[in-house]
Amino acid sequence: MRLPSRASSTLAVLALSSCVLACDEVGGQRDIGAGFLMQQFPRDTLPRIRRPTREESEDVRLRLPPDDEPPGRHAFYWTRAIYNGGGRGGRGWGRRGYGAWSTDFPKGDRQFLVVLERLVRLDAYDFENAVDLADPKLRRFPLLYAVEVGHMDLTPEQIHGLRDYLNAGGMLVVDDFWGTYEWAQFEYNIRQVLPGRPIVELPMDHPLFSAYYQIDSILQVPNVRNGEAVTRGYGHTWEQDGYLPHVRGILDDDGELMVIINWNTDLGDAWEWAEDPMYPLPLSTFAYEMGTNMIVYGMSH
């Protein structure tokens, strides 16, 4: 299989940037980005994106699939795990009640889907889909995304639900947790879910890194503030004592990934802030390529 060119993912991120900038009516930067895109893509193929309205932001359930939607209506739903722990409200839905699970939600999820559909031509539900780990509906969705897992405090029901989901063939992707303290918190929780299964470092020749794009090295993707500081020539990409990025995994009995662990990196912030002209383009491009590879791997293994 001929792997896609890295230029395709870079151009898709630039397309997102120019479209968001156009919606926000930002002057000169919009013209530069849009002019470049017009040379690369026909006008009618550019993705259309808008920012959530205030009402949508205050009620994130507005875009969730209806409970009675039949399974299989779309080929893919980008599904976010709701879990207990972190934040003022734990598992809460209210604007002031989000837990750690809702970081970058829903904007990061929506923008990731815009670029994903551009890169992979996947029939995906266009908006967010957040499901509690204890909800039996979880098993309708083969891939699950969880963030800030260094603040996890799973309930017994969530431990049981996630274990059943993974043992039934689902795959969990975790992201955006940093340093030894948050690693210890995540490890404590995931070992309750999958006791006895080792956590391993994934070598660069693992099929994950060539599932769609060829990834030859792991880049550390910073939060938006650190990314902007790096662009300005000062600052750093790491947080806490998480100086080196890692991609680790937990394998099933056949050697396939059940859990992909992105540690000391923040792919979600790169997805959420890809339109920011001060966020480093090589890092947002890497984040989208890594996200694409994880989905293609998860949907094909």
N, C-alpha and C positions, 0 to 999 in steps of 0.2 A: 504494500500500500504506500502510495506517495503521500508523505506527510504535508500538511498545509504549510505555506510560507509564513514566517513570523510577520511579514508585512501585512497579512490579512488581519491578524489580531490587532496590530497597531492601528491600522486604518479603521477598524471597527470601533476602537476606543476613541479615535479622533472624530468619527462620525457622531458618536454619543456626545462628545464634548461640544461639537459645533451645533448640534440640534438643541442641546440644553441651553447653550449660550444664546442661541437665536430666540428661544422661548423667553429668556430672561432679558432680552433686548440689551445685551452688552455690546458696546460699540465696536472698536477696532479689532479686538481679539476675535469677535464673531466673524468678521469679514475674512480674516486670514484663514481661520479654520474652515469656514464654509467654502471659500475659494479653492482651497486645496482639495476638499472633498468633491467639489463639482468636477474636478479633473479625473477623479478616480471612480465615481459611481454615478449612474444615471439619477436624475433628480427623483424619479418616482420610486427608487429603491432605498432611499435614505430612511433609517428608522425614525419614527415619530415618537417623541417622548415629552411629557410635561411633568412639572412638579406636582405632588399631591396638593390638593386644596387644603385650606385650614380644617374644613369639616372632615375630610378624609383622614388627615393626620390625627385628628382627635378621636376618630372611630376607625381603628385599623381593621376592624372586622368587616368594614364595608366591602372590601374586595376579596374576602375569603370565598372559596367555592361554596355554594349552598349545600346544606347537609344532605339534601335529596338528589344531588347531582350523581348520575350513574357512573360507576367506575369505568375508566377507559375512554371517557369523552375526549380527553387530551392524552397524548402519548407520555407527557411528562409534567409533573408538578414539582416546582422547587419548594421543598417542604422544610420548614424550620421547626426545631424541637422546642416545645415549651417544657421547662423543667423547674423544679423548686430550687430556690437559692439565689442570693444576690439581690441588690436593689431594695427599694423600700417596700415593694409589694410582692416579692417572690414571684408567684405565678400570675399575678393580677393582670387584667386587661386595661384598666383605666389609665388615662393619660399620665397620672402621677403614680400608677401602680405597677409599672413594668418591672420585671425582674431582669437579671443579667442576660437572660435568653434573648431579649428584645433589642440588644445593641445593634445599631445600623438598620433597624427595622422601622418601616417597610421600604425606605428609599433604596437601600443597598440591594435588596432582593429584586426590586423592579428594574433597576438599572442593569443588574447582572443578567436578567432575562432578556432585556433588549439586545445586549451584545451577544449573548448565547445564541439567540435565534438568528442573528446575522451570521454567526460563524458556522453553526452546525445545521441550520435549516430544520430545527427540531419543532415539532408540533407541541408547544408548551403552553400551559396556562399562563396568561400574561402578568398575573399579579401574585401577591404573597399567599402562602398557605401554611399557617402555623397550627401545629397539632400537639396536644399534650402527650407525653410519653406513656401515660396511663390510659389513653383513649384507644379503644379497639379499632377505631378508624385508621390508626397509624399504619396498619399492615396493607392498606390500599396503595401506599406510596413506597417505591423500592429504594429511594435514596433520601437521607435525612441529614440536615445541616444543623449543627449546634455551635454556638459561640460563647465566649467568656466562661468556658467550662471550668476554669480555676475557681469559680464561685458556686459550683454545683453542690447541692445538698439533696440528693434524690430521696423521694419517699419510697417506702416498700412497694407501693403500687407502680411507681415509675421504674424501679429496678426490674420488677417482674415484666412490665410491658416492654421495656427496651430489650431485655434478654430474649423474650419470645420473638420480637421483631427481628433481631439479628440472627437467631437460630433458624428462622423461617426463610432467610435469604436476603433480608434487608441490609443496607450498608449505611454506616454512620460516618459523616465527615465532621471533624471538629476543627475549630479555628479561633484565633484571637485570644490566646492566653500566654502569659509570659512568666519566665523565671521559675526558680525551684519551689517557691511556696505554692504557686498556682498549679504547677505540675503535680505536687504531692496531693493537692485537693482533688484534682481530676483523677489521678491514679487510684486514690482511695475509692472513689465512686465507680470507676469503670471496672475495678477488680470485684466489686460486689455484683456487677452485671455479668461479667465473664470470668469467674474465678478459675484460675489455673491456666489461662491462655496468656502466653508471654507477649510483651510489647517489644517489637523489633524495629531497628532502624532500616529504612528501605534503601537499598543500593540504587545507584543511578541507572543501572540496567534493568530495573524492575519495569514491567509492562505499563505501569501507571504513567511513567514519564515519556512514553511514546504512544499513548493511547490515541492521541489526535495530533498534538504538537510534540515535536522533539524538544524535550527540556534537558539541558546538559548540566545545569547547576541550580542550586536552591538559593534564591535571593530572599533577603529579609525585607518584608513589606511593612512599612511603618504606618502608624496612625496618621491622620491628616495633618496634625500640627507638626509632628516630627518630619513628615514628608515635605511640607512647605519650608521648614527650616533648612533641610538638606538642599533644596533648590536654591535657597538664598545664600548657601555657602557656609552655613554653620549648623550645629546640632548633630543629631545621630539618629539612627533608625531603631535602636533597641529600647526596651523598657525594662525596668527593675534590673535583675541580673541575667536577663535573657539575651546574651550577647550574640549567640549563634542560632540561626534558624535550623529547625529539624523537620523532616517528614518521617513519621513513624507509623507503624501499623499493627493491627491484630489480625491474624490469619485464621481461616477456618480449617477444617480437617483436610481439605483439598488444596490448601496453600493459597486460596483466594482471599482478598482483603474483605474483612468484615467492618473494620474501623480504619479510617485514614486520619492521622493526627498531625495537624499543622501547628507546631509549637514554636514560640518566639517569633511570631509573624502575625499579620493582620490583613488577610486577603479581603475581608469584608469592607474595611475602610477604603481600600483601593477601588473596589466596585462602587462604593457609595460616592466617592469623591473623584471619580475619573474625569469629570468635566471641569474640575478645578485646574486652571492653567498653571498653578504653582505646585500641583502634585506631580512627582516625577513620572513622566510617560513610560520609561522602561519598566518601572515597578508596577504601574497599573496594567501594562501589557502583560507582564509575567503573571500577575494575579488572575487576569482573565484566561490566560492560557492554562494555568494550573487548574482553575475552576472547570474549564471545558474538558480537560483530561480526566478529572475526577468523575464528571458526569458520564462521559463516554465509557470509561472503564466500568463504572457502576452499572450502566445499562446494558453492557455487553458481556459481563462475566457473571 
